[in-house]
Amino acid sequence: MSRWVGKYVIGLTGNIATGKSVVRKMLEHLGAYGIDADALAHRAMAKGAPGYPLVVRAFGEWILDREGFIDRTRLSKIAFSDPAALVQLEAIIQPLVMQAIDILIRRAKQNVVVIEAIKLLETDLMVGCDTIWVAHCPVKSQIERLMHKRKMTEAAAKQRIASQSSQHMKMRSANVVIHNDGTFENTWNQVQESWAKLPMPEEPLLTAPLAAAPGQLAVRRGRPQDADRIARFISRVTHGKRRMTRTDIMNAFGEKAFLLVERDSKIGVVVGWQVENLVTRIDELYFDPSLQFDTTIPVLMEAVEKASRELQSEASLLFLPPYMAQRAGIWRSVGYVPQTIQGLGFRAWQEAAIETMPRGASLWFKRLRADRVLKPL
């Protein structure tokens, strides 16, 4: 068993762009608590975090941008071109990441935890895991994903892949290999099949759907089997401006979750959201006009925040289109205030907003808890 009593820990690894995060998201849909160790590594060296002065002292102030934050692009050029520099960086960051992971797992209410880490097998993390899963895809697919999603040149993509340990070595150490080079559904089926064999019982993120009398609202977490209904609902309430298909929604499940507000088993609201790097991001909100906005929103946001707190989220970022932002009173009544990206203060929150904010949307913010993992020493 793992070092964490009462927890069954899945160690998830695989080289860059093999689809580890997609597999982690799928496990979260099935009820696991997910931890992105690589995101925690970024937090560990954020301005004000424990690793910041150590990294600056080791690599020099030239790695800082104009605002005094560590420029990860500059740091990566050193770390991934000089093996000794990479070892030095990992020696600083890894102990901090291990501390953060220990805190998160001990706080987690879920029985099953999945730790996504590219260097899982090369660190003490492996010792704490009950099983090792490896995400795999051909090198050609890795290169294409890096060029498309991270805008790398082909040469840079190949260098990054070559700097990592052998993917085949990872696969030899695996209890489960997820081949992530086909469709979302193909990957989802592999994950479900392996999940069903785990010795720990499933513990859903949200408990069973709220019991509701006829005409009352109930909130539940959407699952991939709801994909067709979600797609039809979005297409209908947007009057065809967003013509969604089941495949579109299935692909979206690789990045986010959906919450459904139902009345008499009919969908009335669909919310696209995720908790990534301990930050809640709500970037899709589709509303059936037959529902009363002022009474539905409090029920919805209570469910979003309950699920977010179960995932130990520090803050909630809500991205609203102009017509919804006009209902300022209702958003303020549930604790959200308009905010600028710069005004968020913490780099992890700012990066989450920059990465997620849809064009034309306004940012609304609510802090969910006062303490932060990897807070300044």
N, C-alpha and C positions, 0 to 999 in steps of 0.2 A: 504494500500500500504506500501511498505518497506520504511525505513528511507532514501533511496537513490532515489531522484527524477528522474523519467524517466527510472528506472530500475525495472524489475520484478525479484525478488530474490527467487531462490529455495534453501531451506536448505536441504541438503542431509546427512543423518546419518544412523546409524546401527552399531552394535558391530564389533569387529575385525574380519577380514576374511569373512565378509558377502558379499563382492563384491561391496563396495561403489565406489571404484576407477573405476571399469568397467562401472558402471552406469554413473559416471561423464564423462568418456570418450565418452560414447554414446551421452550424452547431448551436449558435445562439437562438435561431428560430426553433430549434428542438428543445431548448430549455437550459443550455449550458451558460455559465458566466464566462464571457470572453475577455482576455487580456492581450493587448498588443504590446509585447515587450519592446519592440523597436520604437514605438511611439513614446513609451516611457523613457527610452534612452534619449530621445530628443528633449523631453521635459527635463531630464536630469541636468542638461547643460544650458537650459534657458536662463536668461538674465535673472539673477536673484536666487536661482536654484543651487543646490549644494555642489554640483559639478562645474558650474560656470567658472569660478576663479581658478579651479584646478586645470581646466582645459585651456584657458587663456594663458595661464602661467607656463603650460607645457608647450603651446604652439605659437604663442606670440599674439600681440594685439592686432596684427594685420588681418587676422581672421574675423575681426569685428566689422559690422556695418556702421553706417553713420549714426545710428541710434544706440550703438553699443551692444547690439545683439550679436551672437555668434552667427556668422554667415555659413550655413551648412554646406553650401556649394564649395566655398573656399576650403573648408575643413576636409571635405570629401576628396578634393584633388590631392591633398597631402596623404590622407589615410589610405586611399585606394591605389596610390602609386608607390607607396613605401611600406612594406610589410612591418617594419619595426615601428613606424608611426601608428599603424593600425593596432598593434599589440599595446602600445602605450595608451592610446585612446580607450581601448576596451578595459584596460586595467583601472582606469579612472571611473568609467561609467558603469561597468557591470555590477560592482557591489551596491551601488545606489539603486539600480534596477531591481536587483534581488530583494532589497529592503522594501521597495514599493510593491513588488509582486506579493511578498509575504503579507503586507498590510491588507492588500485588496482581497486575497484569498481568505484570510481570517475573518474579514468583514462580510464576505459574500454569503448570501442566504441559499444560493443554489448548491446542490450536492455535486454537480459535475462542473468542472472548470476546464477551459481550454486556454492554454498559453501559446500564443503565436510568437515564434522567435526564429529569426534566420540563423542564429548561432546557438540554437538549443543544444545540439549534440556536442558542441565545443565548450560548454560551460557547465556549472553545477546545476543548472536548471534540469538537465536530463535526469539527475539522480532523484529529483522530487516528483517525477511523473510516473503514473501507473501504466501508461501506454504511449507509444510514439506513432504519430501520424505524419506522413509526408505527402505534400502536394507536388505533383509532377506534370510537366509538359515538355515537348521537344524544345531544344535550344532555339530553333527557328521561331517558335511561338514566343519565347522569352524576348528575343530581339525585336520582333514586331510590336509586342506590347510596350516595351521600353521606349521605342521610337514614337509610338502613337500616344501613349498616356503621359510619358515624362519628357517628351520632346527631345530625347537624346539622339545624337548622331549614331549611325550604325557602328562606327569605330568605338564611341564611348560606351555603347551598350555591350559590345563584345568585351571591352576592357573590364567593365563592372562584373560581367558573368565570370570572366577568367580569374578575377581576384577572389572568388569564393571557393569554398571547398567543394569537392566533387558531389554532384547531385546523386550519382550512382552509389556513393558511399552512404549518403543519407538514406537512400532506399534500402540498402542492405541492413540498416539499423532499424527499419520500420516494422511495426506490428501491422499497420494499415497504410496502403498507398492509394491515394486518390488521384486518378488520372484526369487532369483538368484541361484537356485539350479538345473537348467536344462541346456539346450544348450545355446550358445551365441544367436542364432536366437530367441529362446523363450524370453530371456531377452530383446533383441533388439525390438521385437514386443511390449512388455509391455511398454518400454520407448517411442517408437514412438506413441503408442496409448495415453499415458498420455500427451506427448508433444503437440499433436494435440488439446488438450483441454485447453491449456494455453491461457490466454487472450491477451498475447503479440504476435505480428507477428514474424514469423521466420526471423532471420537476419543471413545469412550464414557467416561463417568465411571469406571465400573468396567471392568476388562478382561474378556475373555470368561469365562463361568462357569467356576468351578474344576472341573477334571477330577476326577471322583469315581468310585471303584470301587463296585460294587453294595453298597448298605447304608450307604455313607458320606455325609456331609453336604456339600452345596455351597451357596454363597451367591451370589446374583446380584441385580442391580437389576431390579425389576419395571418393566414398560412398559405403556402404555395397552392394548396387545393382551392383557395378562393380566387386565384388569379383571373379566371374568366369573368367572375362577377365584378371584381374590382375594375377590370378593363372596361366592361360595359357601362358601369356607373360613371367612371371618369369621362368616357366619350359622351354620355348623355348629358351630364350636368355642365359640360363645357360647350355643349351644342356643336360638337364635332371639331372644335378648335384643337383638341388633343384627342386624336383618334388612336386609342390604345388597343392593343391586342393582348391576348393571353401571353404570348411570347415576350412582349414588352414588360409586362408585370413580372413574369418569371425572372427575366434578366435583372430587373430592379431589385428583386429579393437578394441578389448577390451583393448589394450595397447597403440596403436599408430594410427597415421593417414597416409594416402598415398597421395602424389601429383602425378598427371599424366601429362606428356608432350605428347601432341597428334599432329599429322600432318594428315590432311585429315581424321579426326575422328579415326585414328589408333594410338594405344599407341606406343610411341617411348622410353619413359623413365618412370620408376616407382621409386619413392623415398619413403622409409619408415622413418617417422620422428615423433617427439613429442616435445611438450613444457611441461616440468614437473618441478615444483619448480622453475619456471622462467628461465629455461635453455633449449635451443633448442638442441635436440640430433638427428643427422641424421646418422642412422646406417645401412640403406639399400639403395643401388643405383644400379639399373638394367638398362642397356643401350643397345638399339638396334644399332648394329654397322653400320647400314645404315645411321644413323644420324651423322652429323659433330660435333664432340666433342667440338671443340673450340667455335663454335657459339651457341651450345645448352646449355652449362653449365652456361654462364652468364644469359640467360633467366630463366633457372631453379632456380638458386640461388637467383635471384632477387625476384622470387615468394615465395621461402622458407622464405627469410628474411622479406618480406612484411607481410606474415602471422605470423611470429614469433613476429614482432613488434606489431601487433594487439593483440597478447597475452602477451605483455609487457615483452618479453624475454630480459634478460640482456646479454646473450652470446650464441654463437652458437658453438657446438662441432660437428665436422664432422669426421666420422670414415671411413677411406678409405682402401680397400684391396690393396695389393702391386702393382698390375698392373695399378690401377687408381692413386695411389700416385706418380707413375713415371711421370705423367703429371703435375709436380710441377708448371710449368709456368702458366698454366691456373688457378689453384687454388689460386696462389698468385695474379693473375690479378683481382680476385673477392674478395680479402681481407683476404684470409685464410693463416695462417702460421703454420708450423709444431710445435707441442708443446708436452711437457711431462705432465703427470698427476700432478706431483709435481709442475711444473712450472705454473699451472693454478692459484695458489695462494689462492683463496677463497675455503673454505671447501665444500660449496654446489656444486661448479663447479667440484671439485675433486671427490666428491661422485657420481655425475652424470656420470662422465667418467668411474669410476670404475664399476659402476652398469651396464653400457650400452656397454662398449667397446668389440666388437667381437674379438675372438681369431685371431691373425695374422694381425689385422688392425693397421694402424697408426692414430694418433690423430692430427687433424688440428683445429685451433681455430680462431674465429673472435669475437671481442666484439661488441655488438649491441647498447649499450647505456652506458653512463658514470655513471649515478646514480643507486643506488641499494636500494631496499626495505630493511628495517631493517639494514641500514648501521650503522656503529659505531657512537655512540654519540660524 
